[in-house]
Amino acid sequence: MVIDNFNTFFDNEQLNGTKKTGKVIHTGEGDANNPLFIVALTTDASADTSITIETSKTADFATSEEIGTIDVKKDKLNVARVPYGDLGYLRAKTGTNATSGTISAFLTLDAELH
């Protein structure tokens, strides 16, 4: 699995029970024949959480669409395919369940689904 800083939503972002918005990633419009994977891992999290994936045609997300939600089990490697419907830019938002710990989440071309 290759981890690229340009494809990272969160890098050890502190969880505190509020929604966190990750970095915007420019992916290019359209759906790939082999979709990207999103990989998420929490460390010392107080609870399971979730990541909502949003997409937009513009980097400022003036208008956006939610294309999926991924359940993130605490302290486990979580892998899912990015849902279809990419409009060119993606961003991730955390859920509010976990009040402590950190989260990392990124896109990659290769990952094993668990």
N, C-alpha and C positions, 0 to 999 in steps of 0.2 A: 504494500500500500504506500503510495507516494503522498506526502503531506506538503502542500504548497501554501505559503503565506498569502498569496493572492486569492486563494480559494477558501480562506478561513473566515467563518462567521464569528466564532468566539474562541479565544485562547486563554484558558484558565480565568474566565470571567466569574467574579464573585456572585453567588446566588444569595438573595436576601428577601425573597418572598414578593418581589415586584417584577413586572415584565421587563426583560432586557431585550433591546433590539441590537442585532448583530450587524457587522459590516455588510455593505451592499456589494454584491459580486456581479460583474458584467459577464454574462454567459453567452450572449448572442441569441437572437430570437429563433424559436423553433424547437421541436422535440427531436432528440437524437435517436437513432436506431437502437443504440445501446445507451440508455440513460445513465447519468452520473449517479454516484452513491453519495448519501449524506451519512457521515459517521459522527456520533456524539458520545461523549464520555463525561460522567460526573465523577468528582473525587470528594469523598467525605460529605456527600449530600445528605440532608436530613430526611429527604423523601424522594420518590420518583417524581419526574416532571414531564414536560412535553416541549416540543419545538414545533411552532407553526411556520410553514414555508409560505412566503408571499412573493408575488411576481409583479413586475411593472414594465411598461415600455420606456420609462425614463428613470434615470438614476436618483432623482429626488422623490420618487414614489408619490407624486402628486395624486395619481390614481393607481390603485393596486388591487390585486385579486389574491385571495387565499387559495392555494392549490393543494394543501394537505397539512396534516398534523401527524407528528411522529411521537409515539410514546418513548420516553427515555427512562429506562430502569436505572435506579441509582447504583453507582459504582460498578457498572457493567459496560462493555463495549456494545453500542447500539448501532446497527447498520440498516439502512433502508434505501430503496431507489428513490431518486427525486421524482415526484409526480409529474405527469405530462401537463403541458399548458404554459411552459416558460415563454414569457413575452420579451425576454432580453436581459432582465435584471432580476436577481433573487436576493432575498434577505430572510433572516430567521428571527423569530421572537421566542423567548422562553416562556414557559408557564409560570405560575406563581406558587406552586406546591412546595418547593424546596426553599427553606429559609436560611440554609447555610450550606457551605461547600462551594465547589467551583464547577464550571462547565466548559468544555471545549467541543467545538463542532466545525466540520469542514466538509468540502466536496472533494471527491476523488474519483478517478476512472476505474480503479480496481479495489474491490473489497469482497470479503466473504460474507454472505448473508447468514446470520445465526438464527 
